[in-house]
Amino acid sequence: MKAVILGLASTLLVTGFAFGAQEDGSFDRSLAVSGSVDLDVTTDSGGITVTTGSSGSVRVHAILKAQRGWFDSGDAEARIRELVRNPPVEQTGNRVRIGYVHDRNLLKGISMRLEIQTPPDTQLRARADSGGIDVDGIKGPADCHTDSGGIEIHHVGADVRATADSGGIHIGNVNGAVFAHADSGGIEATDVAGTIDAQVDSGGIRLAQTRPASIHARADSGGVTVKLAPGAGYDIGVESGSGRISVPEMTVKGSFSPHHVEGQVRGGGPLIDIRVDSGNITIE
């Protein structure tokens, strides 16, 4: 009886490895471009990375992995082979679309991570259902959304829009306006030379400007910290339902209380409009 049990256990172990194994694949494409690139990227699962490369080409490297369970009898391996044979990469002049498969079932149970090098003069639209988005060094603008996963955007020469249903957003060194909304996860946007609109349901917000412009921030649960542009004047209108408010020396205008402050810093200027339900507000 013991030998039978051991044999059955060995069979299950081997079967478990067979069902749990991952079939991997990849594809590479290099597209010649000239001038400004309009880049549109999407993936269901796996994440997206966009960095700068040479000015004359867009280079795509995709990593494909099957996500099979113990009792999954699907044909993930065959579908990966199909994606490798016919990569979802399209080009019309300088417009490049990556990840748009002709049949959505091809990606069922498969993650496709996209690593892209593009010329600096690129504007970007990126979408990921599950997985992070990382962007660095493009001229922009950049528009990124993920349902589940973080967003990192740095060194962009125009406006940035970043939204995440679940995941933190980190933005730095943007020569333009920033729009950042997250349902769950903190938001950080620093070295921004334009207006900022930041909103989060759950998580803190940290903002910093290099040039004075209006700032609009909302947080249901979490504090907000704002570092003003050096030497610049601002109008202040901030309110915290539950939390303290700390502001630099200013001229009070309108109402003033522990949870509501209106006034001017350095003679006034663009409006700092912050509302927090639960959390502290700090302006530096």
C-alpha positions in Angstrom: 0.0 0.0 0.0 2.8 2.4 0.9 4.4 1.8 -2.5 1.1 2.6 -4.3 0.8 5.8 -2.3 4.4 6.8 -3.2 3.8 6.0 -6.8 0.6 8.1 -6.9 2.4 11.0 -5.2 5.2 10.8 -7.8 2.6 10.8 -10.6 0.9 13.9 -9.1 4.2 15.6 -8.7 5.2 15.1 -12.3 1.7 16.1 -13.5 1.9 19.2 -11.3 5.1 20.2 -13.0 3.6 19.6 -16.4 0.6 21.7 -15.8 2.5 24.4 -14.0 5.2 24.8 -16.6 5.4 28.1 -18.6 5.8 28.2 -22.3 7.9 31.3 -23.1 8.4 33.1 -26.3 9.5 36.5 -27.6 9.6 38.6 -30.7 11.6 41.6 -31.9 10.9 44.3 -34.5 12.7 47.3 -35.8 10.8 50.0 -37.6 12.3 52.8 -39.6 10.8 56.3 -38.9 11.5 59.9 -39.8 10.5 62.8 -37.7 8.0 62.9 -34.8 6.6 59.5 -33.7 3.0 58.8 -32.7 3.3 55.7 -30.5 0.3 53.8 -29.3 0.9 50.7 -27.0 -1.4 48.3 -25.2 -1.1 45.0 -23.4 -3.5 43.0 -21.3 -0.9 41.7 -18.9 2.8 42.1 -18.6 3.7 45.8 -18.4 5.1 48.4 -20.8 8.5 50.1 -20.8 9.3 53.0 -23.1 12.8 54.5 -23.3 14.6 56.6 -25.9 16.9 55.2 -28.5 18.1 56.3 -31.9 16.3 59.0 -33.8 15.6 56.8 -36.9 13.9 53.7 -35.5 11.4 52.2 -33.1 12.7 49.0 -31.6 10.2 46.5 -30.0 11.1 43.6 -27.8 8.2 41.5 -26.4 8.4 38.8 -23.8 5.5 36.3 -23.8 4.7 34.0 -20.9 1.9 31.5 -20.4 -0.1 31.8 -17.2 -1.4 28.2 -16.8 -3.0 26.6 -13.8 -2.9 23.0 -12.7 -6.0 22.0 -14.7 -5.8 24.5 -17.6 -6.0 22.5 -20.8 -5.8 25.5 -23.1 -3.5 25.9 -26.1 -1.2 28.6 -24.7 1.8 27.3 -26.4 0.2 27.4 -29.8 -1.1 30.9 -29.2 2.3 32.1 -28.2 3.8 30.6 -31.4 1.1 32.5 -33.4 2.0 35.8 -31.7 5.7 35.2 -32.5 4.9 34.4 -36.1 2.6 37.4 -36.5 3.6 40.1 -33.9 1.0 42.7 -33.2 3.1 45.6 -34.5 1.6 48.0 -37.1 3.1 51.0 -38.8 1.5 53.7 -40.9 4.2 56.3 -41.7 5.4 57.6 -38.3 2.3 56.2 -36.5 3.2 52.9 -34.7 0.6 50.7 -32.9 1.9 47.8 -30.7 -0.1 45.1 -28.9 -3.3 45.4 -30.8 -4.0 41.8 -31.6 -6.6 40.9 -34.3 -8.2 38.3 -32.0 -8.4 39.1 -28.2 -8.5 35.3 -27.4 -4.8 35.1 -28.5 -3.8 36.8 -25.2 -6.1 34.7 -22.9 -3.9 33.4 -20.2 -0.7 35.0 -21.7 1.3 37.9 -20.4 3.0 40.1 -23.0 5.6 42.5 -21.7 6.6 45.2 -24.2 10.0 46.9 -24.0 10.3 49.7 -26.6 13.0 52.1 -27.6 11.8 55.1 -29.5 13.2 58.4 -30.8 13.2 61.2 -28.3 10.6 63.1 -30.4 7.8 60.8 -29.5 4.3 61.3 -28.2 2.8 58.3 -26.4 -0.4 56.6 -25.5 0.0 53.5 -23.3 -2.6 51.2 -21.8 -2.1 48.1 -19.6 -4.8 46.0 -17.9 -2.4 44.4 -15.5 1.1 45.5 -15.2 3.2 48.6 -14.7 4.1 51.3 -17.2 7.5 52.9 -17.2 8.3 55.9 -19.5 11.6 57.9 -19.6 13.1 60.5 -21.8 10.5 61.3 -24.5 9.4 64.7 -25.8 5.7 63.9 -25.2 3.0 64.4 -24.5 2.4 61.1 -22.6 -0.9 59.6 -21.7 -0.7 56.4 -19.6 -3.4 54.3 -17.9 -3.2 51.0 -16.0 -6.0 49.1 -14.3 -3.6 47.3 -11.9 0.0 48.4 -11.6 2.2 51.3 -10.9 3.2 54.1 -13.3 6.6 55.7 -13.6 7.1 58.7 -15.9 10.3 60.8 -16.0 12.0 63.4 -18.2 9.1 64.3 -20.5 9.2 67.5 -22.4 5.4 68.1 -22.6 2.2 67.4 -20.7 1.7 64.1 -18.8 -1.5 62.3 -18.1 -1.4 59.3 -15.8 -4.3 57.3 -14.3 -4.3 54.1 -12.3 -7.1 52.1 -10.8 -4.8 50.3 -8.4 -1.2 51.3 -8.1 1.1 54.3 -7.3 2.0 57.0 -9.7 5.5 58.6 -9.7 6.3 61.5 -12.1 9.4 63.6 -12.3 11.0 66.3 -14.4 8.1 67.3 -16.6 8.2 70.4 -18.8 4.5 70.8 -18.9 1.2 70.1 -17.1 0.6 67.0 -15.0 -2.8 65.2 -14.6 -2.5 62.3 -12.2 -5.4 60.3 -10.7 -5.3 57.1 -8.7 -8.1 55.1 -7.0 -5.7 53.3 -4.7 -2.1 54.3 -4.3 0.0 57.3 -3.7 0.9 60.1 -6.2 4.3 61.8 -6.4 4.9 64.5 -9.1 8.1 66.5 -8.6 10.1 69.0 -10.8 6.9 70.0 -12.7 7.0 73.1 -14.8 3.2 73.5 -15.3 -0.2 73.1 -13.7 -0.8 70.0 -11.5 -4.1 68.2 -11.0 -3.7 65.3 -8.6 -6.4 63.2 -7.0 -6.3 59.9 -5.0 -9.0 58.0 -3.1 -6.6 56.2 -0.8 -3.0 57.3 -0.5 -0.8 60.4 0.0 0.1 63.1 -2.5 3.5 64.8 -2.8 4.0 67.6 -5.4 6.7 70.0 -6.3 7.0 72.7 -9.0 9.9 74.4 -10.7 7.7 77.2 -12.1 4.6 78.7 -10.6 1.3 77.4 -11.9 -2.0 76.4 -10.4 -2.2 73.2 -8.3 -5.4 71.3 -7.7 -5.2 68.3 -5.3 -7.8 66.0 -3.7 -7.3 63.1 -1.3 -10.1 61.1 0.5 -7.6 59.4 2.8 -4.0 60.5 2.9 -2.0 63.7 3.4 -0.9 66.2 0.8 2.5 67.9 0.7 3.3 70.7 -1.8 6.7 72.3 -2.4 6.2 75.7 -4.1 8.4 77.0 -6.9 11.3 78.9 -5.4 10.6 82.6 -4.8 7.1 82.5 -6.5 3.9 83.9 -5.1 0.7 81.9 -4.8 -2.9 82.2 -3.6 -3.8 79.6 -1.0 -7.1 77.9 -0.4 -6.8 74.6 1.5 -9.1 72.5 3.7 -8.7 69.4 5.7 -11.7 67.6 7.3 -9.5 65.8 9.8 -5.8 66.8 10.0 -3.5 69.8 10.6 -2.6 72.4 8.0 0.9 73.8 7.8 1.7 76.8 5.4 4.6 79.2 5.1 4.3 82.8 6.3 1.4 84.4 4.4 -1.1 87.1 4.3 -4.5 85.8 5.5 -7.5 86.7 3.3 -11.0 85.4 4.0 -11.4 82.6 6.6 -8.7 81.1 8.8 -9.1 78.1 11.1 -7.2 74.9 12.1 -8.9 73.1 9.2 -9.4 75.8 6.6 -7.0 78.5 5.3 -7.2 81.2 2.7 -4.5 83.7 1.9 -1.5 84.7 -0.1 2.1 83.7 -0.1 4.7 86.2 -1.4 2.1 88.6 -2.7 -0.1 86.0 -4.4 -0.2 84.3 -7.8 -1.5 81.0 -9.1 -4.1 79.2 -6.9 -3.2 76.3 -4.6 -6.5 74.5 -4.2 -6.3 71.5 -1.8 -9.1 69.4 -0.2 -8.4 66.5 2.1 -11.0 64.4 4.0 -8.6 62.7 6.3 -4.9 63.7 6.5 -2.5 66.6 6.9 -1.8 69.4 4.4 1.8 70.8 4.3 2.9 73.6 2.0 6.6 74.4 1.9 
